[in-house]
């Protein structure tokens, strides 16, 4: 029996689930994980209590600095802990 882990980011930090890059290119060539660029877009899973983090909400889709954040694994899924300042933009649907 395994317990579900709940992470609450501290201060101006966000917990973000990166969007998976395409694993297969148009040519049909499969690129191994180690050779792929780190994703730079993801979905906010949790928001810290700091004032800078409060501009973000759970389920926001964000674009973040390519080399920002710390990779962690939560319940078998890859996540990133990012500083709010590493987030470059929030993706909004055009109305």
MARBA-3410 file (N, C-alpha, C, O; in Angstrom, 1 decimal):
95
0.8,-1.2,0.0,0.0,0.0,0.0,0.9,1.2,0.0,1.8,1.4,0.9 ~ 0.7,2.2,-0.9,1.5,3.4,-1.0,0.7,4.6,-0.7,-0.5,4.6,-1.1 ~ 1.2,5.5,0.0,0.5,6.8,0.3,0.7,7.8,-0.8,1.8,7.8,-1.5 ~ -0.3,8.6,-1.0,-0.2,9.7,-1.9,0.6,10.9,-1.3,0.3,11.2,-0.1 ~ 1.5,11.5,-2.0,2.3,12.6,-1.4,1.6,13.9,-1.8,1.2,14.1,-3.0
1.5,14.8,-0.9,1.0,16.1,-1.1,2.2,17.1,-0.9,2.7,17.1,0.2 ~ 2.5,17.9,-1.8,3.6,18.9,-1.7,2.9,20.3,-1.7,2.1,20.6,-2.6 ~ 3.3,21.1,-0.7,2.9,22.5,-0.7,4.1,23.4,-0.8,5.0,23.4,0.1 ~ 4.3,24.1,-2.0,5.5,24.9,-2.2,5.6,26.0,-1.1,4.6,26.5,-0.7 ~ 6.8,26.3,-0.8,7.1,27.4,0.2,7.2,28.7,-0.6,7.6,28.8,-1.8
6.9,29.8,0.1,7.2,31.2,-0.4,6.7,31.4,-1.8,5.5,31.1,-2.1 ~ 7.6,31.9,-2.7,7.2,32.3,-4.0,7.5,31.1,-5.0,8.0,31.4,-6.1 ~ 7.2,29.9,-4.6,7.5,28.7,-5.4,6.2,28.1,-6.0,5.1,28.3,-5.4 ~ 6.3,27.5,-7.1,5.2,26.8,-7.8,5.6,25.3,-8.0,6.7,25.1,-8.2 ~ 4.6,24.4,-7.9,4.8,23.1,-8.3,4.2,22.9,-9.7,3.0,23.2,-9.9
5.0,22.6,-10.7,4.5,22.5,-12.1,4.7,21.2,-12.7,5.8,20.6,-12.5 ~ 3.7,20.6,-13.4,3.8,19.4,-14.1,4.2,19.8,-15.6,3.4,20.3,-16.3 ~ 5.4,19.4,-16.0,5.8,19.8,-17.4,5.0,19.0,-18.4,4.6,17.9,-18.2 ~ 4.7,19.7,-19.5,4.0,19.0,-20.6,5.0,18.2,-21.3,6.2,18.6,-21.5 ~ 4.7,17.0,-21.7,5.6,16.1,-22.4,5.9,16.6,-23.8,5.0,16.9,-24.6
7.2,16.6,-24.1,7.6,17.0,-25.5,7.2,15.8,-26.4,7.0,14.7,-26.0 ~ 7.0,16.1,-27.7,6.7,15.0,-28.6,7.8,14.0,-28.6,9.0,14.4,-28.8 ~ 7.5,12.8,-28.5,8.5,11.8,-28.5,8.9,11.3,-29.9,10.0,10.7,-30.1 ~ 8.0,11.6,-30.8,8.3,11.1,-32.2,8.3,12.4,-33.1,7.3,13.1,-33.0 ~ 9.2,12.5,-33.9,9.3,13.7,-34.8,8.5,13.3,-36.1,8.2,12.2,-36.4
8.3,14.3,-36.9,7.6,14.1,-38.2,8.3,13.1,-39.1,7.6,12.4,-39.9 ~ 9.6,13.0,-39.0,10.3,12.1,-39.8,10.1,10.6,-39.4,10.5,9.7,-40.0 ~ 9.5,10.5,-38.2,9.3,9.1,-37.6,10.5,8.7,-36.7,10.5,7.6,-36.2 ~ 11.5,9.6,-36.6,12.6,9.3,-35.8,12.3,9.5,-34.3,11.8,10.5,-34.0 ~ 12.5,8.5,-33.5,12.2,8.6,-32.1,13.5,9.1,-31.4,14.6,8.6,-31.5
13.3,10.2,-30.6,14.4,10.8,-29.9,14.4,10.3,-28.4,13.4,10.5,-27.8 ~ 15.5,9.8,-27.9,15.5,9.3,-26.5,15.4,10.5,-25.6,15.7,11.6,-25.9 ~ 14.8,10.2,-24.4,14.6,11.3,-23.4,15.8,12.1,-23.1,15.8,13.3,-23.0 ~ 17.0,11.5,-23.0,18.3,12.2,-22.7,18.6,13.2,-23.7,19.3,14.2,-23.4 ~ 18.2,13.0,-25.0,18.6,13.9,-26.1,17.6,15.0,-26.3,17.8,15.9,-27.1
16.4,14.9,-25.7,15.4,15.9,-25.9,15.6,17.2,-25.0,16.2,17.1,-23.9 ~ 15.2,18.3,-25.5,15.2,19.5,-24.7,14.3,19.4,-23.6,13.3,18.7,-23.7 ~ 14.6,20.0,-22.5,13.7,20.1,-21.3,12.5,20.8,-21.7,12.6,21.9,-22.4 ~ 11.3,20.4,-21.4,10.1,21.1,-21.7,10.1,22.5,-21.1,10.7,22.7,-20.0 ~ 9.5,23.4,-21.7,9.4,24.8,-21.2,8.0,25.3,-21.0,7.8,26.5,-20.9
7.1,24.3,-20.9,5.7,24.7,-20.7,5.1,23.6,-19.8,5.4,22.4,-19.9 ~ 4.2,24.0,-18.9,3.6,23.1,-18.0,2.4,23.6,-17.3,2.0,24.8,-17.5 ~ 1.8,22.8,-16.5,0.6,23.1,-15.8,0.9,23.3,-14.3,1.5,22.4,-13.7 ~ 0.4,24.3,-13.7,0.6,24.6,-12.3,-0.3,23.6,-11.5,-1.5,23.5,-11.7 ~ 0.4,22.9,-10.5,-0.3,21.9,-9.7,-0.5,22.5,-8.3,-1.5,22.1,-7.7
0.4,23.3,-7.8,0.3,23.9,-6.5,1.0,25.3,-6.4,2.0,25.4,-7.2 ~ 0.5,26.2,-5.6,1.1,27.5,-5.5,1.5,27.8,-4.1,0.7,27.6,-3.2 ~ 2.7,28.4,-3.9,3.1,28.8,-2.5,2.4,30.0,-2.1,1.7,30.7,-2.8 ~ 2.5,30.3,-0.8,1.8,31.4,-0.2,2.5,32.8,-0.4,1.9,33.8,0.0 ~ 3.6,32.9,-1.0,4.3,34.1,-1.2,3.5,35.1,-2.2,2.8,34.6,-3.0
3.7,36.4,-2.0,3.0,37.4,-2.8,3.2,37.2,-4.3,2.3,37.4,-5.1 ~ 4.5,36.9,-4.7,4.7,36.8,-6.2,4.0,35.6,-6.8,3.6,35.6,-7.9 ~ 3.9,34.5,-6.0,3.2,33.3,-6.5,1.7,33.5,-6.6,1.1,32.7,-7.4 ~ 1.2,34.4,-5.9,-0.3,34.5,-5.9,-0.9,35.0,-7.2,-2.1,35.0,-7.4 ~ -0.1,35.4,-8.2,-0.6,35.8,-9.5,-0.9,34.5,-10.3,-1.6,34.6,-11.4
-0.5,33.3,-9.8,-0.8,32.1,-10.5,-1.8,31.3,-9.8,-2.0,31.4,-8.6 ~ -2.5,30.4,-10.5,-3.6,29.6,-9.9,-3.3,28.1,-10.4,-2.8,27.9,-11.4 ~ -3.8,27.2,-9.6,-3.8,25.8,-10.0,-4.5,25.6,-11.3,-5.5,26.2,-11.5 ~ -3.9,24.8,-12.2,-4.3,24.5,-13.6,-4.0,25.6,-14.6,-4.3,25.5,-15.8 ~ -3.3,26.7,-14.2,-2.8,27.7,-15.1,-1.7,26.9,-16.0,-1.0,26.1,-15.4
-1.7,27.2,-17.2,-0.6,26.7,-18.1,0.4,27.8,-18.2,0.1,29.0,-18.6 ~ 1.7,27.5,-17.9,2.8,28.5,-17.9,3.9,28.2,-18.8,4.2,27.0,-19.1 ~ 4.6,29.2,-19.2,5.9,29.0,-19.9,7.0,29.5,-19.0,6.9,30.5,-18.4 ~ 8.0,28.6,-18.8,9.0,28.9,-17.8,10.4,28.8,-18.4,10.6,28.3,-19.5 ~ 11.3,29.4,-17.7,12.7,29.4,-18.1,13.2,28.0,-18.3,13.0,27.2,-17.4
13.8,27.7,-19.5,14.2,26.4,-19.9,15.0,25.7,-18.8,14.9,24.5,-18.6 ~ 15.9,26.4,-18.1,16.8,25.7,-17.1,16.4,26.1,-15.7,17.2,25.9,-14.8 ~ 15.2,26.6,-15.5,14.7,27.0,-14.2,14.2,25.8,-13.4,13.8,24.8,-14.1 ~ 14.2,25.9,-12.1,13.5,24.9,-11.3,14.3,23.7,-11.0,15.4,23.5,-11.5 ~ 13.7,22.9,-10.1,14.3,21.7,-9.6,13.4,20.5,-10.0,12.2,20.5,-9.7
14.0,19.5,-10.7,13.2,18.3,-11.0,13.0,17.4,-9.8,14.0,17.2,-9.1 ~ 11.8,17.0,-9.6,11.5,16.0,-8.6,10.5,15.0,-9.1,9.9,15.2,-10.1 ~ 10.3,13.9,-8.4,9.3,12.9,-8.7,8.3,12.8,-7.6,8.7,12.6,-6.5 ~ 7.0,12.9,-8.0,5.9,12.9,-7.0,5.0,11.8,-7.5,4.4,11.9,-8.6 ~ 4.8,10.8,-6.7,3.9,9.7,-7.0,4.2,9.1,-8.4,3.2,8.8,-9.2
5.4,9.0,-8.8,5.8,8.5,-10.0,5.7,9.4,-11.2,6.0,9.0,-12.4 ~ 5.4,10.7,-11.0,5.3,11.7,-12.1,6.4,12.7,-11.9,6.7,13.1,-10.8 ~ 7.0,13.1,-13.0,8.0,14.2,-13.0,7.3,15.5,-12.8,6.3,15.9,-13.4 ~ 7.9,16.3,-11.8,7.4,17.6,-11.5,8.6,18.6,-11.4,9.7,18.1,-11.3 ~ 8.3,19.9,-11.4,9.3,20.9,-11.2,8.8,21.8,-10.1,7.7,22.2,-10.0
9.8,22.2,-9.3,9.5,23.2,-8.3,10.2,24.5,-8.9,11.5,24.5,-9.0 ~ 9.4,25.5,-9.2,9.9,26.7,-9.8,9.7,27.9,-8.9,8.8,28.0,-8.1 ~ 10.6,28.9,-9.0,10.4,30.2,-8.4,9.4,30.9,-9.3,9.4,30.7,-10.5 ~ 8.6,31.7,-8.7,7.6,32.5,-9.5,8.4,33.3,-10.6,7.9,33.5,-11.7 ~ 9.6,33.8,-10.2,10.3,34.7,-11.2,10.8,33.9,-12.4,11.2,34.5,-13.4
10.9,32.5,-12.3,11.3,31.7,-13.5,10.2,31.5,-14.5,10.4,31.0,-15.6 ~ 8.9,31.9,-14.1,7.8,31.8,-15.0,7.8,33.0,-15.9,7.8,34.2,-15.5 ~ 7.9,32.8,-17.2,8.0,33.9,-18.2,6.6,34.4,-18.7,6.5,35.6,-19.0 ~ 5.6,33.5,-18.7,4.3,33.9,-19.2,3.3,32.9,-18.8,3.6,31.7,-18.5 ~ 2.0,33.3,-18.7,0.9,32.5,-18.5,0.1,32.3,-19.8,-0.1,33.4,-20.5
-0.2,31.1,-20.2,-0.9,30.9,-21.5,-2.4,31.1,-21.3,-3.0,30.4,-20.4 ~ -3.0,32.0,-22.0,-4.4,32.2,-22.0,-5.0,31.9,-23.3,-4.4,32.1,-24.4 ~ -6.2,31.3,-23.3,-7.0,31.1,-24.5,-7.5,32.4,-25.1,-7.9,33.3,-24.4 ~ -7.4,32.5,-26.4,-7.9,33.7,-27.1,-9.4,33.6,-27.1,-10.0,32.6,-27.3 ~ -10.0,34.7,-26.8,-11.5,34.7,-26.7,-12.1,35.1,-28.0,-13.3,35.2,-28.2
END
